[in-house]
Amino acid sequence: MTQDKSNPIKKNRKKIRKRETVFTIDIKNENTNLDIIHINDPILINIGKIADENAVSVFIVGGFVRDYFLGRERSDYDLTVVGDADSYARLVASHYHSKVVSYPKFRTAFVPVGHKKLEFVGTRVEEYLPDSRKPIVQEGTLIDDLTRRDFTVNAMAAGLNKKNFGTLIDIFGGKNDIHSKILRTPLEANKTFEDDPLRMVRAARFASQLDFSIDSSIQQAISKMAARLDIISQERKTDEFLKILSSAKPSIGLAILHQTGQLKYIFTELDALGGIEVRTDNGREYAHKDILYHTFQVLDNLSEKTDNLWLRFAALVHDIAKPRTKRFIKGSGWTFHGHEELGAKMMKDIFKKLKLPFEYLPYVENLVRLHQRPMVLVDDGVSDSAVRRLAFNAGEALEDLFLLCRSDITTNNPKLSSKYLNNYDLVFKKVMAVQEKDKLREFQSPVRGDEIMKICNLKPSRTVGYIKTLIEEAILDGEIQNEYEAALEFFLRNKDEWLTRIKKEKR
């Protein structure tokens, strides 16, 4: 069998051996001014003691060290073990009367301790084949392990053994990059992303979570390699995407995804919102706003007020159907009539495609469908029935709907912004007043289905539901009060006509 001289893993390991020699000398040199991080977590102290008792070298790595310098708390710890991570994890689990979830193929083991999640990884080298989502894992050194990590800020470690407790190991300058608020890769960006393309999405995620910029080499590499995301499962891409959506300012990460060409491989319909089309009519140019960047602004506005992930998702997709409903009207300009209803209908397919939990689908559908309704109700002449219907249709999401609507104001004109906000306040007061008057928060047909079946001699069927709907419609239209006696009288007065009509429709 011929040796593959172009094997990047072997080439990198030769370089790593040289680095490791320097690293060993630095740690042993008593005159070296080493950084020490102060670790006072009892769990990490005990992990170090267990390691000393069993002659194992263990290090806390990645996010814990990064967040130490950022002053952020963590509940999950990544620990690198020089040797057999699974055996050592079992020692820790036994000490804490916990359990081990082991993945020997990846030299990884998980141990829950209280509210903390501990992940133990044996020092390793990873190789990804061009069409594979999963790495080939080989045993490596600590420096191998740090080199394989995604970004320099995540490629730092600190010792937990007595001889090096808290000693910072930072061979790629991660601490300086934290101070400079920049993301760089330990190896060349092309190599880092070739190994695991999901790291390209993680670049956007960390930029958004940490409010960091990304190095130009990263941006260039991602732009060239974005199509590699096709080999990554949608579940993994969506997980990173939702983490971006949960960050303090989601537009940072989302803009990076769009600008580097990644977004179309994660959420095609969202990417399609980008761009501006210009038409000329009678010498006048008509252009609509860039819907994607308007959406990002709406999302950022909303994110300042709530961390409700699914309300944020609703903001992200509230205009999702605009490209499909876009029409140019001569002498008038661009219109997007019906985008809210079509957008709501698109949600089911989007949830399927993104592998999102369907329990949140009705909530998102409803907010997308209703997001323009409150502005229609600004006019003083609007009837109580229209306000009543909005409250009924929004249900428990009523306040979330108005939060979304207020966030949808992105004009740079302070007077217009103030006017729109005031209009929403007026509509909200109308809705609350009608709700209070009509007791709509407890709204449902006062005449129940079993009573309808008994009076009309019906079995459970669509007819029963249809009659209940007619009663509810009468209440919403203000024909009758939301009270049992009024609803029963209305039902008894109309039931024969309704039943006759239903029979005719069935023929």
C-alpha positions as CSV (number, residue, x, y, z in Angstrom):
1,M,0.0,0.0,0.0
2,T,1.5,3.4,-1.0
3,Q,1.8,6.2,1.5
4,D,-0.4,9.2,0.8
5,K,2.0,12.1,1.1
6,S,-0.8,14.6,0.7
7,N,-2.6,13.4,3.8
8,P,-3.4,16.7,5.7
9,I,-3.8,14.9,9.1
10,K,-0.2,13.4,8.9
11,K,1.2,16.8,7.7
12,N,-0.4,18.7,10.5
13,R,0.7,16.1,13.1
14,K,4.3,16.6,12.1
15,K,3.9,20.4,12.7
16,I,2.1,19.7,15.9
17,R,4.9,17.5,17.3
18,K,7.2,20.6,17.0
19,R,4.7,22.8,18.8
20,E,4.2,20.2,21.5
21,T,8.0,20.1,22.3
22,V,8.0,23.9,22.8
23,F,4.8,23.6,24.9
24,T,6.4,21.0,27.2
25,I,9.5,23.2,27.8
26,D,7.3,26.2,28.5
27,I,5.3,24.4,31.1
28,K,8.3,23.1,32.9
29,N,10.3,26.3,32.8
30,E,9.8,27.9,36.3
31,N,10.9,31.3,35.0
32,T,8.1,31.4,32.3
33,N,5.4,33.9,33.1
34,L,2.4,31.7,32.7
35,D,-1.3,32.8,32.8
36,I,-3.3,31.3,35.6
37,I,-7.1,31.2,35.6
38,H,-8.8,31.0,38.9
39,I,-11.0,27.9,39.1
40,N,-13.2,27.6,42.2
41,D,-15.9,25.2,41.0
42,P,-15.9,22.2,43.4
43,I,-16.7,19.8,40.6
44,L,-13.6,20.8,38.6
45,I,-11.5,20.7,41.7
46,N,-12.7,17.2,42.4
47,I,-12.2,16.1,38.8
48,G,-8.5,17.2,39.2
49,K,-8.2,15.2,42.4
50,I,-9.7,12.1,40.9
51,A,-7.3,12.5,38.0
52,D,-4.2,12.8,40.3
53,E,-5.3,9.7,42.3
54,N,-5.5,7.7,39.1
55,A,-2.4,9.1,37.3
56,V,-4.5,10.7,34.5
57,S,-3.9,14.1,32.9
58,V,-7.1,16.2,32.5
59,F,-7.8,19.7,31.2
60,I,-10.8,22.0,31.0
61,V,-11.1,23.2,27.4
62,G,-13.1,25.3,25.0
63,G,-16.1,27.3,26.2
64,F,-15.3,27.3,29.9
65,V,-11.9,29.0,29.3
66,R,-13.3,31.4,26.7
67,D,-16.2,32.4,29.0
68,Y,-13.9,32.8,31.9
69,F,-12.3,35.7,30.1
70,L,-15.7,37.0,29.0
71,G,-17.2,36.9,32.5
72,R,-20.0,34.5,31.4
73,E,-21.4,31.6,33.4
74,R,-21.6,28.1,32.0
75,S,-23.4,24.9,32.9
76,D,-21.7,22.6,30.5
77,Y,-18.0,21.7,30.7
78,D,-15.8,20.2,28.0
79,L,-12.9,18.2,29.5
80,T,-10.0,16.6,27.6
81,V,-8.4,13.5,28.9
82,V,-5.0,12.4,27.8
83,G,-5.8,8.7,27.4
84,D,-9.0,6.8,27.9
85,A,-11.8,9.3,28.4
86,D,-14.5,6.6,28.9
87,S,-12.7,4.9,31.8
88,Y,-12.0,8.2,33.5
89,A,-15.6,9.4,33.0
90,R,-16.7,6.3,34.8
91,L,-14.5,7.2,37.8
92,V,-16.1,10.7,37.9
93,A,-19.6,9.2,37.5
94,S,-18.9,6.7,40.4
95,H,-17.7,9.6,42.6
96,Y,-20.9,11.5,42.0
97,H,-23.3,8.5,41.9
98,S,-24.1,9.5,38.3
99,K,-24.2,7.6,35.0
100,V,-22.2,7.6,31.8
101,V,-23.4,8.0,28.2
102,S,-20.5,6.7,26.2
103,Y,-19.6,7.0,22.5
104,P,-16.4,4.9,22.1
105,K,-16.2,5.5,18.4
106,F,-15.7,9.2,19.0
107,R,-13.7,8.8,22.3
108,T,-16.4,10.7,24.1
109,A,-18.4,10.2,27.3
110,F,-21.1,12.4,29.0
111,V,-21.7,12.6,32.7
112,P,-24.5,14.7,34.3
113,V,-23.6,16.1,37.8
114,G,-26.4,18.1,39.3
115,H,-27.3,20.9,36.8
116,K,-23.9,20.6,35.1
117,K,-23.2,18.6,32.0
118,L,-19.7,17.2,31.7
119,E,-18.3,16.0,28.4
120,F,-15.1,14.0,28.5
121,V,-13.1,13.6,25.3
122,G,-10.0,11.6,24.8
123,T,-7.3,13.7,23.0
124,R,-7.9,13.0,19.4
125,V,-7.3,13.9,15.7
126,E,-10.3,14.0,13.4
127,E,-10.5,13.4,9.6
128,Y,-13.5,14.1,7.5
129,L,-14.0,12.5,4.1
130,P,-15.3,14.9,1.4
131,D,-18.9,13.5,1.4
132,S,-19.1,12.5,5.1
133,R,-20.9,14.2,8.0
134,K,-19.0,12.1,10.6
135,P,-15.3,12.2,11.4
136,I,-12.8,9.3,11.4
137,V,-11.3,9.7,14.9
138,Q,-7.8,8.7,15.9
139,E,-5.9,9.0,19.2
140,G,-3.9,12.2,19.4
141,T,-2.1,14.5,21.9
142,L,-3.4,17.5,23.8
143,I,-2.1,19.8,21.1
144,D,-3.7,17.7,18.4
145,D,-6.9,18.1,20.3
146,L,-6.7,21.9,20.5
147,T,-5.6,22.2,16.9
148,R,-8.7,20.4,15.7
149,R,-11.0,22.9,17.3
150,D,-13.1,25.5,15.4
151,F,-11.8,28.9,16.6
152,T,-8.8,30.1,18.5
153,V,-11.1,31.4,21.3
154,N,-12.3,27.8,21.8
155,A,-8.9,26.3,21.5
156,M,-7.6,27.2,24.9
157,A,-7.3,24.8,27.9
158,A,-6.4,24.9,31.6
159,G,-4.9,22.1,33.6
160,L,-6.8,20.5,36.4
161,N,-4.1,18.3,37.9
162,K,-2.3,19.6,41.0
163,K,1.0,20.3,39.1
164,N,-0.7,22.6,36.6
165,F,-4.0,23.6,38.2
166,G,-5.5,26.6,36.4
167,T,-2.4,27.0,34.0
168,L,-3.6,28.5,30.7
169,I,-2.6,26.7,27.5
170,D,-3.1,29.1,24.6
171,I,-0.9,28.2,21.7
172,F,-3.1,30.0,19.1
173,G,-3.6,33.4,20.8
174,G,-7.2,32.9,21.7
175,K,-7.0,35.2,24.7
176,N,-5.7,38.1,22.5
177,D,-8.5,37.3,20.0
178,I,-11.1,37.6,22.8
179,H,-9.7,41.1,23.7
180,S,-9.8,42.0,20.0
181,K,-13.3,40.6,19.6
182,I,-12.4,38.6,16.5
183,L,-12.9,35.0,15.4
184,R,-10.0,33.2,13.8
185,T,-9.3,29.5,13.1
186,P,-6.3,27.6,14.6
187,L,-5.4,26.2,11.2
188,E,-6.0,27.7,7.8
189,A,-9.7,28.5,7.5
190,N,-10.1,26.2,4.4
191,K,-8.7,23.3,6.4
192,T,-10.9,24.0,9.5
193,F,-14.1,24.2,7.5
194,E,-13.2,21.3,5.2
195,D,-13.0,19.1,8.2
196,D,-16.4,20.0,9.5
197,P,-18.5,22.4,7.3
198,L,-20.9,23.1,10.2
199,R,-18.1,25.3,11.6
200,M,-19.0,27.8,9.0
201,V,-22.4,28.2,10.6
202,R,-20.8,28.3,14.0
203,A,-18.7,31.2,12.9
204,A,-22.0,33.2,12.4
205,R,-23.4,31.9,15.6
206,F,-20.4,32.9,17.8
207,A,-20.2,36.3,16.0
208,S,-23.8,36.8,17.0
209,Q,-23.6,35.5,20.5
210,L,-20.3,37.2,21.4
211,D,-20.7,40.3,19.2
212,F,-17.4,39.5,17.5
213,S,-16.3,40.1,14.0
214,I,-14.9,37.3,11.8
215,D,-11.4,37.4,10.3
216,S,-11.4,38.2,6.5
217,S,-9.8,34.8,5.8
218,I,-12.9,33.1,7.4
219,Q,-15.3,35.2,5.4
220,Q,-13.4,34.4,2.1
221,A,-13.2,30.6,2.9
222,I,-16.9,30.4,3.8
223,S,-18.0,32.2,0.6
224,K,-16.0,29.7,-1.4
225,M,-17.1,26.6,0.5
226,A,-20.8,27.4,1.5
227,A,-22.1,24.6,-0.8
228,R,-20.3,22.1,1.5
229,L,-23.2,22.6,3.9
230,D,-25.2,20.2,1.7
231,I,-23.6,17.3,3.4
232,I,-24.7,18.5,6.9
233,S,-28.0,17.2,8.3
234,Q,-30.8,19.8,8.5
235,E,-31.1,19.0,12.2
236,R,-27.5,20.2,12.9
237,K,-27.9,23.3,10.7
238,T,-31.2,24.2,12.4
239,D,-29.8,23.8,15.9
240,E,-27.1,26.4,15.1
241,F,-29.6,28.6,13.3
242,L,-31.9,28.7,16.4
243,K,-28.9,29.5,18.6
244,I,-28.3,32.6,16.4
245,L,-32.0,33.4,16.7
246,S,-31.7,33.3,20.5
247,S,-28.7,35.7,20.6
248,A,-29.0,39.2,21.9
249,K,-28.7,40.7,18.3
250,P,-29.6,37.9,15.8
251,S,-29.0,40.1,12.8
252,I,-25.2,39.9,13.2
253,G,-25.2,36.1,12.6
254,L,-28.0,36.1,10.1
255,A,-26.3,38.8,8.0
256,I,-23.1,36.7,7.9
257,L,-25.1,33.6,6.8
258,H,-26.6,35.6,4.0
259,Q,-23.4,37.5,2.9
260,T,-21.3,34.3,2.8
261,G,-24.0,32.4,0.8
262,Q,-24.8,29.9,3.6
263,L,-28.4,31.0,4.2
264,K,-29.7,29.4,1.1
265,Y,-28.4,26.0,2.3
266,I,-30.1,26.4,5.7
267,F,-33.4,28.4,5.0
268,T,-33.9,28.9,1.3
269,E,-37.2,30.9,1.6
270,L,-35.6,33.4,4.0
271,D,-32.6,33.9,1.8
272,A,-35.0,34.7,-1.1
273,L,-36.2,37.8,0.7
274,G,-32.9,39.6,-0.1
275,G,-32.4,42.2,-2.8
276,I,-34.3,45.2,-4.2
277,E,-36.1,45.3,-7.6
278,V,-36.4,48.6,-9.3
279,R,-39.0,49.5,-12.1
280,T,-39.3,52.6,-14.1
281,D,-42.7,54.0,-15.0
282,N,-43.2,57.3,-16.8
283,G,-39.7,58.4,-15.9
284,R,-40.1,57.6,-12.2
285,E,-38.2,54.8,-10.5
286,Y,-40.1,52.6,-8.0
287,A,-38.1,50.4,-5.6
288,H,-39.2,48.4,-2.6
289,K,-37.2,48.0,0.6
290,D,-34.8,45.0,1.0
291,I,-37.2,42.7,2.7
292,L,-34.5,40.5,4.3
293,Y,-32.7,43.4,6.0
294,H,-36.1,44.9,7.0
295,T,-36.8,41.5,8.6
296,F,-33.5,41.5,10.4
297,Q,-34.3,44.9,11.8
298,V,-37.8,43.8,13.0
299,L,-36.2,40.8,14.7
300,D,-33.6,42.9,16.4
301,N,-36.3,45.3,17.6
302,L,-38.3,42.4,19.0
303,S,-35.2,40.7,20.6
304,E,-34.6,43.8,22.7
305,K,-38.0,43.1,24.3
306,T,-38.3,39.3,24.5
307,D,-36.3,36.1,24.5
308,N,-39.4,34.1,23.4
309,L,-37.7,32.0,20.6
310,W,-41.0,31.3,18.7
311,L,-42.1,34.9,18.8
312,R,-38.7,35.7,17.4
313,F,-39.2,33.1,14.7
314,A,-42.6,34.6,13.9
315,A,-40.8,37.9,13.4
316,L,-38.3,36.2,11.1
317,V,-41.0,34.8,8.8
318,H,-43.7,37.4,9.1
319,D,-43.0,38.6,5.5
320,I,-41.8,35.3,4.1
321,A,-44.4,35.2,1.3
322,K,-43.6,38.7,0.0
323,P,-41.5,37.4,-2.9
324,R,-44.4,35.2,-4.1
325,T,-47.0,38.0,-3.8
326,K,-44.9,40.8,-5.2
327,R,-46.7,42.8,-8.0
328,F,-45.9,46.1,-9.7
329,I,-48.9,48.4,-10.3
330,K,-48.3,51.1,-12.9
331,G,-48.5,54.6,-11.4
332,S,-48.6,53.1,-7.9
333,G,-45.6,50.9,-7.2
334,W,-45.0,47.6,-5.5
335,T,-47.7,45.6,-3.6
336,F,-47.6,42.4,-1.6
337,H,-51.3,41.8,-1.2
338,G,-52.2,38.6,0.7
339,H,-48.6,37.9,1.8
340,E,-49.8,37.4,5.4
341,E,-52.3,34.6,4.5
342,L,-49.9,32.9,2.1
343,G,-47.1,33.2,4.6
344,A,-49.2,31.4,7.2
345,K,-49.9,28.6,4.8
346,M,-46.2,28.2,4.0
347,M,-45.4,27.6,7.7
348,K,-46.2,23.9,7.7
349,D,-43.8,23.1,4.9
350,I,-41.1,25.3,6.5
351,F,-41.5,23.6,9.8
352,K,-41.1,20.2,8.0
353,K,-38.1,21.3,6.1
354,L,-36.3,22.9,9.0
355,K,-37.2,20.0,11.3
356,L,-38.9,22.3,13.8
357,P,-41.1,21.1,16.6
358,F,-44.7,21.1,15.4
359,E,-46.1,22.1,18.7
360,Y,-45.2,25.7,17.9
361,L,-46.7,25.7,14.4
362,P,-50.2,27.0,15.2
363,Y,-48.7,29.8,17.3
364,V,-46.4,31.0,14.5
365,E,-49.0,30.5,11.8
366,N,-51.5,32.7,13.7
367,L,-49.0,35.5,14.3
368,V,-48.0,35.5,10.6
369,R,-51.6,35.5,9.5
370,L,-52.6,38.4,11.9
371,H,-49.5,40.6,11.8
372,Q,-51.2,43.3,9.7
373,R,-54.6,43.1,11.2
374,P,-54.1,45.6,14.1
375,M,-53.1,48.5,11.7
376,V,-56.3,48.0,9.8
377,L,-58.2,48.8,13.0
378,V,-56.7,52.2,13.6
379,D,-59.7,54.1,12.2
380,D,-62.1,55.4,14.9
381,G,-65.0,54.1,12.8
382,V,-64.0,50.5,13.1
383,S,-66.8,48.4,14.6
384,D,-66.6,46.5,17.9
385,S,-67.1,43.3,15.9
386,A,-63.8,43.7,14.0
387,V,-62.0,44.4,17.2
388,R,-63.8,41.4,18.8
389,R,-62.7,39.1,15.9
390,L,-59.0,40.2,16.2
391,A,-59.1,39.4,20.0
392,F,-60.8,36.1,19.4
393,N,-58.4,35.0,16.6
394,A,-55.3,36.1,18.4
395,G,-56.4,34.3,21.6
396,E,-53.6,34.0,24.2
397,A,-51.0,35.4,21.7
398,L,-52.7,38.8,21.6
399,E,-50.0,40.7,23.5
400,D,-47.3,38.9,21.5
401,L,-49.1,40.0,18.3
402,F,-48.9,43.6,19.3
403,L,-45.3,43.3,20.4
404,L,-44.5,42.0,16.9
405,C,-46.5,44.8,15.3
406,R,-44.6,47.5,17.2
407,S,-41.3,45.9,16.3
408,D,-42.4,45.9,12.6
409,I,-42.0,49.7,12.7
410,T,-38.6,50.3,11.0
411,T,-39.0,53.8,9.6
412,N,-36.1,56.2,10.2
413,N,-38.6,59.1,10.5
414,P,-39.2,59.7,14.2
415,K,-42.6,61.4,13.6
416,L,-43.9,58.5,11.6
417,S,-42.5,56.0,14.1
418,S,-44.2,57.8,17.0
419,K,-47.5,58.0,15.0
420,Y,-47.5,54.3,14.3
421,L,-46.7,53.3,17.9
422,N,-49.5,55.6,19.1
423,N,-51.9,54.0,16.7
424,Y,-51.0,50.5,18.0
425,D,-51.5,51.7,21.5
426,L,-55.0,53.0,20.6
427,V,-56.0,49.7,18.9
428,F,-54.7,47.7,21.9
429,K,-56.8,49.8,24.3
430,K,-59.8,49.2,22.0
431,V,-59.2,45.5,22.1
432,M,-58.8,45.4,25.9
433,A,-62.0,47.4,26.3
434,V,-64.0,45.1,24.1
435,Q,-62.6,42.0,25.8
436,E,-63.5,43.3,29.2
437,K,-67.0,44.2,28.1
438,D,-67.7,40.9,26.2
439,K,-65.7,38.6,28.5
440,L,-63.9,37.4,25.4
441,R,-60.9,36.0,27.3
442,E,-63.2,33.1,28.3
443,F,-64.9,33.0,24.9
444,Q,-66.5,29.9,23.4
445,S,-70.0,29.0,22.4
446,P,-72.1,29.3,25.6
447,V,-74.4,26.5,24.1
448,R,-72.3,23.3,24.3
449,G,-72.1,20.5,21.8
450,D,-73.9,17.9,24.0
451,E,-76.8,20.2,24.4
452,I,-77.0,20.9,20.7
453,M,-77.0,17.1,20.0
454,K,-79.7,16.5,22.6
455,I,-82.1,19.2,21.3
456,C,-81.6,18.4,17.6
457,N,-81.3,14.6,18.1
458,L,-77.9,14.6,16.5
459,K,-74.9,12.3,16.8
460,P,-71.3,13.7,17.1
461,S,-70.7,15.2,13.6
462,R,-69.6,18.2,11.6
463,T,-73.1,19.5,11.8
464,V,-72.7,20.0,15.6
465,G,-69.5,22.0,15.1
466,Y,-71.1,24.0,12.3
467,I,-74.0,25.1,14.6
468,K,-71.5,26.0,17.4
469,T,-69.6,28.2,14.8
470,L,-72.8,30.0,13.8
471,I,-73.5,30.8,17.4
472,E,-70.0,32.0,17.9
473,E,-70.2,34.1,14.7
474,A,-73.3,35.8,16.0
475,I,-71.5,36.8,19.2
476,L,-68.5,38.1,17.4
477,D,-70.7,40.1,15.1
478,G,-72.5,41.6,18.1
479,E,-75.9,40.2,17.2
480,I,-76.2,38.6,20.6
481,Q,-74.4,38.9,24.0
482,N,-71.8,36.4,25.1
483,E,-74.2,34.9,27.6
484,Y,-75.9,31.5,27.8
485,E,-79.5,32.7,27.8
486,A,-79.1,34.9,24.8
487,A,-77.1,32.2,22.9
488,L,-79.7,29.5,23.7
489,E,-82.6,31.7,22.5
490,F,-80.7,32.5,19.3
491,F,-80.0,28.8,18.8
492,L,-83.6,27.7,19.4
493,R,-84.9,30.4,17.1
494,N,-82.7,29.4,14.2
495,K,-82.0,25.7,14.5
496,D,-84.7,24.5,12.2
497,E,-83.6,26.8,9.4
498,W,-80.0,25.8,9.9
499,L,-80.8,22.1,9.8
500,T,-82.8,22.5,6.6
501,R,-80.0,24.4,5.0
502,I,-77.5,21.7,6.0
503,K,-79.6,18.9,4.6
504,K,-79.9,20.8,1.2
505,E,-76.2,21.4,1.1
506,K,-75.5,17.6,1.6
507,R,-77.7,16.6,-1.4
